[in-house]
Amino acid sequence: MHQEMTERRKLFIRWKSFLQKISYVGVPPWLIIMHESIFFSSCIMHPNAKKNDLDYFCIDCRRSLCSNCLPAHMHHKYIKIRRYIYSDVINRQDLCKLFNCSGIQTYHTNNAKVVFLKQRPHRHNQQQQQNNTREYRCIICKRSLQDNSLYCSIACKVLAIYNYQTSQKDEDHLDSVTIGDKKNHAVLSLTKKRKLRRKGAPLRAPMF
């Protein structure tokens, strides 16, 4: 049991160090790690304790917690993870203090507005509803939305930010290549002109 916990911890640390290298402007690294974390499974640190479901995420330690772990993280920032329609959701008001939630579809549960952490699965009749042009859809996964929001989940907004920044980098790269080609073309043009430039016929003194 101890060896298994050690292996899991090593794997978690290795995976966390990898994810920490992934960063986009406007997307904190802990948000990506939270997306990849598993919630509502039994806490390996408190296997025999009551209420040991992993339903918290510590932003400072970047790991999932159960309610029994909270006393050791009382001075840290952490977020409560909830369940809604068999999916992980977060209170929008709590997340807005740490991440820009604009454009993400919100849902009401227990008198609170929540947002989905991961992409939502498509319904079985999703294909039939695609013919309805008035229906609002997520711009990433094309899932139907309740209003004119842009994303169905936090994951889709992160993907949108990633796609935008990647396209911007590609455009900048193309611009630099084009500018470089223009410079090379100008240099080649000047070289050709210099090679083609010839002096006029030399004037000789008249013969007497």
HELIX and SHEET records of a PDB file:
HELIX    1   1 HIS A    2  GLN A   20  1                                  19    
HELIX    2   2 PRO A   29  GLU A   36  1                                   8    
HELIX    3   3 LEU A   70  HIS A   73  5                                   4    
HELIX    4   4 ARG A   92  CYS A   96  1                                   5    
HELIX    5   5 GLN A  126  GLN A  129  1                                   4    
HELIX    6   6 ILE A  154  LEU A  196  1                                  43    
SHEET    1   A 6 ARG A  63  LEU A  65  0                                        
SHEET    2   A 6 TYR A  56  CYS A  58 -1                                        
SHEET    3   A 6 TYR A  78  TYR A  84 -1                                        
SHEET    4   A 6 SER A  87  ASN A  91 -1                                        
SHEET    5   A 6 ALA A 112  PHE A 116 -1                                        
SHEET    6   A 6 TYR A 107  THR A 109 -1                                        
SHEET    1   B 2 TYR A 136  ARG A 137  0                                        
SHEET    2   B 2 SER A 144  LEU A 145 -1                                        
END                                                                             
